């Protein structure tokens, strides 16, 4: 009789201990994931989503444990972050009481407004039409949005962020600049953004363009030739000779000074480079074949650097 009692107690402990371990013990996830729980989901619906994502070991166990040990609060709809090794208890609590993970739309530095527009229109969770934002009015960044939010509201947040960032950068600008207004700084920053993707070069590129503006030299920036042709989309070919001579308000080969407006949406780093340019005597630069540029103070130096660049391109079969 005593042995039977011990056995029964052991079985009872096992019956309690195993479910509690499955309830509170670590789950199978080895990395953070995001799961999307649809509107009106039940515990059963959620269990299937979680099992497919690998967040739980068994949909059946999840439903059983939730019904026995969890609260009976409703499952919320939305996207939820599930942490590595989250337990069944923690996951259920997240779905019932947690805040949905943020949805983000990311605008990279240098993205032109036509592609910003394309990206927003392709984001199915947003609603309503929106015009192409004015070039340079959007601050590149990642922006949170909610299901059903108007595209116009998201664009307005992006534009408000640019206004705030540009005002702050302008207030802390350096002395002796070649630009005299925030809008001019934005235009020049958009050229710097398109000319180099290397952070250490931005201030030097800005310094070169500042020097040319002060001397009344044409900026001769290739991206300003391309912009009026494509509005910022890839050209997909070499610039034509006729395009180098076209007078359209943007082409800085054909006209001296800044273009009529920005040619992309520049990031804060490029704006900062324009408002804090490197002190340099350089007036020219050309690609070095390694993703960066080599700078020159004289035309003779520039011509020699261009010759080297042409040789590199020829060796690559690009010319």
PyMOL commands that set and color helices and strands:
alter all, ss='L'
color gray80, all
select helices_A, chain A and resi 2-24+43-53+59-69+88-97+113-121+151-171+182-195+199-215+222-230+241-244+268-275+299-316
alter helices_A, ss='H'
color red, helices_A
select strands_A, chain A and resi 33-37+78-82+103-107+141-145+284-287+293-296
alter strands_A, ss='S'
color yellow, strands_A
deselect
rebuild
show_as cartoon
